[in-house]
Amino acid sequence: MSHDAALSLAYAQCERRAREHYENFPVASRLLPVAMRPHIAAIYAFARTADDFADEPGLAPAERLRLLDDWGRRLTRSAELQFGGSGDSDGATKVAPYGDPDPVFLALGRTIRECRLPIGLFEDLLSAFRQDVTTTRYENWTSVLDYCRRSANPVGRLVLRVAGYDDPKLDTQSDAVCTALQLANFWQDLGRDWAIGRLYVPREDLVTGGAREEDLTAGNMTPEWRRVMQMMVRRTRALFAAGRGVCDGVSGRLKFELRLTWLGGSRILDKLERHGFDVFNQRPSIGARDLPGLLRDAVLWR
């Protein structure tokens, strides 16, 4: 297979993986500029696979960490990969000896080089995934935000770089939105995370609100837990508000992609509040019935 054919197939597999895991927010959607979609899908496929390693229940923590470390080494090699010429006389692709046959890295290596993406942003993602293996509780809000800085914010910055933006103001606004999206996902998945032993609500806020972890085990959203969750949602909405400007700081189709992403995250918070935060009986999500309203609000954006 020629290099160009192998590369096209690799990007197609990354896009398929992105579609399979789509839930709340647009991922390489049709609203993105066509030229961006393969690159965003490659980034997503890298992060999704690493996240799956961190969450794999059938593996011991040491094995999950080993897989993540190997993923990091392959990331470094893929970023350094250079192809020699267009191929041998028989059409085979010339690949450096340290090339990675995994389609994720074949695509990602090209994306990193073509879009000049900082490798440190990917390393931040991996550090957050490793933390998910070793850390199940957070003492304070600062430690939760530090996790989000590495687990979510790099994705927004990578999207901006792929789109050709390298602006500190946009980066700061993007960070606020990405952190808010990560937090919205935490509150949405409170029950699911608790089932595997994780809790992202800080201990100090549990103490302040009088909420008990035992009630989560019983699937009981008590008045105390509702007070704590109201506090979490207020903080999350403040971050959405702080980052809203990034949606108009870009142009073209990306503007509508970011608006939909912002609106989707906010809609999750609306649903959480509407259902009294009872994620045990009704986990909020974005479905087909939400789409017309989200599209309308993205067009009428004010």
N, C-alpha and C positions, 0 to 999 in steps of 0.2 A: 504494500500500500504506500502511495506517495505521502510525503509529509503533509501537504495541503489537505489531502483526503483524511488522514489520521487526525489532523487538527480540527477539521469540520465535525468529524464524528465525536471527538472529545467534547467540544462545545455543545453539541446536540445532547449528549448524555448529561452534561451539567444542567442544561435547561430542563430536561426531563425530571431530574431530581428536584429542582426548584419547584416545578409545578406539583409534584407529588406531595410536597411538604407545605404548600401554600395554606395559610389559614386566615389570620386576621388582616395582614397588611400586604400590599402589592409587592411581589418579588419578581423582578425582570418581567413586569407586565407589559401589555401592549401599549400602555401609555408612555413607556420609556422610549427615548429615541432608539431607532433600530440598531444603530452602531453600538449602543451601550449594552444591549440585552445580553449578548454572549459573555461579556466581561463581568457583568453583575452576577450572572448565573454561575460563572466559575468561582467567584468569591463566595457566593452562597454555598455552593457544593463543598468547598473547602471547610467552611465554618460549620455547616450542618453535619458533616461526617465527624469532625472533631467533637462536636457537641454530643453526638451519639456515642462516641467512645467514652466520654465522661459519664454518661448516664446509663451505660450498659449494665443492667442488674445482674447478669449472669457471670460477670467478671469480678475478680478481687480488685480492690483499689490499686494494688501494686501493678497489676496487669493493665488497668486502664491508664495509669500514668505512663507505663512503658509505651503503650500505643500512641499516646499524645506526644511523648518525646520523639518517637519515630516519625510521627506526622510533622513535627517541627524540623527534623533533619531533612526530610524530603522537601519541605517548603524551601529551605535554604538552597538545596541543590537545584530545585526547579527554577528558582530566581536566577541562578547562575548559568543555567543551561544555554548552550549556543548550538545552533544548527550549522552544519558545514555544507554550503552549496544547496542545490536543489535535489540532489540524490545521485546514486550511482547509475551506471549505464543501464542497469536492469530496473530502474525506477524506485529502488529501495531508498528510504530516507537515511541520511547520515545523521546520527545523533551522538552527542558526546557520551563517553563511557558512563558518566554518572547520571544519564537520563533516566527518568522515571516512567515506566509504562502505564501507570495509572492515568486514566483520562482526566481526572481532576487536576493533576499536576502538569500534564501536557498542556491543558488549556490555561491553567493559572500561571504557569511560567511565561507563556506568551503575553497574558494580560498584564502581569507585573512589569515586564519589560516595555511593552508597547505604551502603557499608560503611566509609566514611571512611578509605580506605587511604592510607598515606603514599606520596607519589610517589617519595620517595627510595629506597624499597625496590626499585622497578622500575628506577630509575637505577643502583642497585648491580648489578642483574642485567646491564644493558646494558654496564656497565664491564667485567664479567667476560667477556662475549662478545667485546668488543673486544680484551681481553687475549689471548683464544684466537687471534685473527688475528695478533697481533704477538709472542707469547711461546711458545716451544716447550720451554724448559727452566727448571727451578727450582733455585736454588742450595742452599736449605735448607728445613727443615720449616716455619719461620716464614712463608716466602713462599708455600708451598703452602696453609697455613691461611688466609692473607690472601686468596688466590684463592677458597677455599671460603666465606669470610665473605661474599663478594659473589655467588658463583655459586649457592650453595645455601641459606645461612641466610635470605635474604629470603623464600624460598618458605614456610618454616615459619612465619615471623612473619606473613606474609600470611594463611595458613590460620587462625592463631589470631585475627587481627583479623576475618576473615570470620565466625568462630564467636562473636565478641563478647568475646574475651579480650584484655586489655591489662595484662599482669602481668610485671614484670621477671624474676621467678624462672622463669616458664614460658618467657619469651623465651630466657633463658640455657640452659635445658635443651633447648629446641627447637633452638637453634644447635648444640649438641653433637651431637644426633641428625642434623641436616641435614648437618653437616660429615662425620660418619661415613658417611652414605649416599653423599655425593659421593665420598669416598675409596674406599668399596667398589666404586663404579662405575669409578673409575680402575683399581683392581687387576683387576677383572673384564675391563676393556677394554684391558689393557696392550698386547696384540698389535695390536688395531685402531688404537689411538692411535699406536703406533710406526709403523704402516704409512703414516700421514699426517704423520709427522715429529714427533709430540708425545710427551713423556715427563714424567709428573708425579712420578716418584720423584726426590727431591732428589739433586743431584750429590754432596753431602757424604756421603750415605748409601751411594751407589755406591762411593765411595772407601773408606769404612769397611768395607764388605762385600766389596770386591774384585771387584765385578760390572762387566762390560764391556758397553757399548752394542752392540758388534759381535755379541755372542751373540744379542741380540734380532733383529737382521737375519737371522741364520741360523735363527731360531725355536728356539733352544737354551736351555732352562731349566736352567742349570748349578747346581751346588751353591752357588756364590757368589750367584747370583740368588735361589735359594730362601732363603738366609739373609736377604737384603735384604727379600724379600717377607714373611718371617715377622716382621721388625721392623715393616714397614708395617701388617700385620694386627694386631699387638699394640697399636699406637698407635690403630688404628681401633676395636678392641674397647673400649679405655679410654674413647673418646668415646661409644660406644654406652652404656656403663655410666653415664657421667656424666649423660647426658640421659634415661635411662630414666624418670625421675620425671614427665616431661611426659605420658606415656601415661596416668597416673592423676591428673594435675592438671586434666584436662578431664572432662566428663561426657557421658552419653548415647552415641549411636552414634559420635561422633567418637573416643571412648576406644578403641573396637575398631578403628577405622580406623588410629589411630596405633600401636596394638599390632601390627597386621598389617604396617604399614610397618617398624617396628622389627625385627620377627621376620624379615621378608623380607630386609632388609639383613644381618642376622646370619647368615641361612642362606647367603647368597652367600659370606661369609667361611668358613663351614663347608665349602662345596663347594670353594673354592680350596685350603684345607688338605688336604682329602681327596684331591684330584687332584694334589698336589704342586706347585701353582701353575702347572701346564702349560697356560696359557691358549691356547697355539698349537694344541694338539690337542683341547682340550675346554674351551670357554669356558663358565663356570658361568652358569646363569640359573634363574629361577623359572618352573616350568611347572605344568600342571594336576595332576600327581602330587604336587606339594608342597602344594597347597591344603588337603587335609584335615588334614594335620599342622599347618599354620600356623593354621587355624581352631581346632583343638583347643587349641593352645598359647595362642591369644589368649583363649579362654574360661577356661582353667585358669591364667591368668597369675599368677605368684607373684614 
